[in-house]
Amino acid sequence: MAVVELDRRRARTVQVTRLTRRSPPQIFVAHTALSKALLARVESVITKENVRPVIADQEPSKTNLAERITRAIGASDALFVVLTKNALRKPSTRDWILFEVGAARAMWKNLTSKVTKQYALFAWKDVKIKLPSDSPITQLAEYRPLNTRSNRSKDAMLDEMQSIARNISLVRKL
């Protein structure tokens, strides 16, 4: 699908890799080393709202991981980022988070305001993590607080994810 964005000086076409309207909406989840139990709960609350969760795996494939992630984000209606201390332990994991968030921001930044409302980045960060103010991860997203040791905090995050998924599902039906 192409979206035409009008500018006073020129009109340009922004290519958006989207699935057809008949296909279910999807949310890309940048899980950053979540526990398997919490990741299963994230998948469950998204699926419950008839939205397909897409979680990048690092299994070998004919296409490289960066291409698969870029395609999946391009076909997604939202990106969920859950930043935990495990994500910052390995520089490679942190770099993948930066790549995923940066790819989403780059793809969605040129969409018209009417279309942009369908594309959103939602992020949660463990309250125990201290990021330097000049960290690229800090600059890419505004994070909602998450205490990974508190069931109440995790439940609040899951409720919010489910609500977002429900809204995306409803918007796609319009």
N, C-alpha and C positions, 0 to 999 in steps of 0.2 A: 504494500500500500504506500502510496506517495502522498505526502502532505505538502500543500503549497503554502509557503509562508510569504506574505507580502511585506515588502519593505518600501519605504518612500523611494529609494534609489533603484531597487531592482527586485524582481521576484525570483525566488529560488525554490527548488524542489528538494525536500528532505526525504530521503528514502528511509522508510521504517520497515524493518523485518517483522511483520506481524502475521499471525495466523488469521484465518478467516473468522468472521463473526460467529460462525457455527461452532467453532472449536472452543473448548473450555478456556477460561482465563487461567493464567499461571503466574506464580510468584517465585522468583529466584531467591533461594535462601543461602546466604554466605554464612555457613555455620561455625567456622573458626574453631574447630575441635570441641564442639559441645559433647556432653556425655551422650551415649547412645539412647538412654532413656528419655532425656530431654529432647533430643532430635526427633525421636519417634512421636513425642507429644506435639511438637511443632508441626510435623507432617500431618498428624491426626486432626488438629484444629483447622488447618488450611483445607484439607480434603473434605472435612465435614461441611464446608460451605461451597462445595462443587467447584473448587479452584485446585488446579494441579500444582503441587509444590515441585520445584526443580532444585535438586541439590547436586552440586558439582562433585563428581567422583574423580579420582585420579587413576582410574583403571586405563590400561593401554587401549588405544583405539587407532583407527586409520587416520583420523583427523587429530591435530594436536589439541591439547587441553585449552589453550588460549582461544582457539577458534571455536571449540565447543561451548566454552563459557560465553564468548561474545554472541554467538547465535542464540543461546538460551536466554541471555539477558535481553537481547533484541526482541525476542518473542514474548517476553514477560511484561506483565502490567505493573509490577512493583518489585523492589529488591528489599529483602529483610537482611539486616546485618546484625549479628549477635557477637559482640566483642568481649572475649573473656581473657583472663591472664594466660591461658594456654596458647592463645593466638599470638601473643607477643614473645613467647619463649623461643620460637623458631623464626628467624628472619624470613624464611621462604613462605611460611603461613601468612605472616604480616604482609608480605609483598603480594600474595594472591588476593588478600582483602583489598589492598590498595588498587590492584588491577580491576577487580570486580566493581568496586564503587566508582572508580574512574571511568570504566567502560560505560556504566549506566549513566553517569553524569554527562559524558560526552555524547552518547546517543540521544538522550532526552532533552538536552539543553536547547536545541534549535526548533523544537516543536512549538506550535502556536499555543497560546495560553489555554485555549479551549481543549486542546488535545493533552496538554501537559498534566491536567488534573487526573488523567487516567494513569499517569506514570509517576511513581513516587518512590522515594528512598526512605525507609524506616529503619532506625538503628537503636540498639540497646547496648549499653556498656556496663560491665561490672564496676560497681562503685569503688572497689578496692584497687582498680587500675589507675595509676597516675600517668597521664600522658603529658609530655612537654607541650607547651602552648604552640610551638612551631612545628609540631608533628604533622605530617601529611594526613594521617588518619583523622586527627582532630579537625583539620580544615575541610575534609570531604563530607562530614556529616554532623548533624546535631544529634547527640545521643540521649536517649531516655535512660534514667538510672535503672540498674538491675543489680540485685544482690543475689549472686548465684548460690549462696548458702541459705537463703530464705525461701521457703516454699511459697509464702504469700507473694513475694516479689516475682518469682517465676510464674505463678498463676496469673498475676496481673499482666505480665508480658504476654502470656498465652491468650488471655482474654482480649487484649488489644490486637494481637495478630488475627484472632478469629474475627473480630469486628471489622478489621481492615479487609480481610478476605471476603467477608459477607458483602461489604460495600462494593468491592471490585466486581463480585459476581452480579450484584444488582445493576450496576452501571452497564455491564456488558449485555444485560438483557434488554436494555432500552433501545 
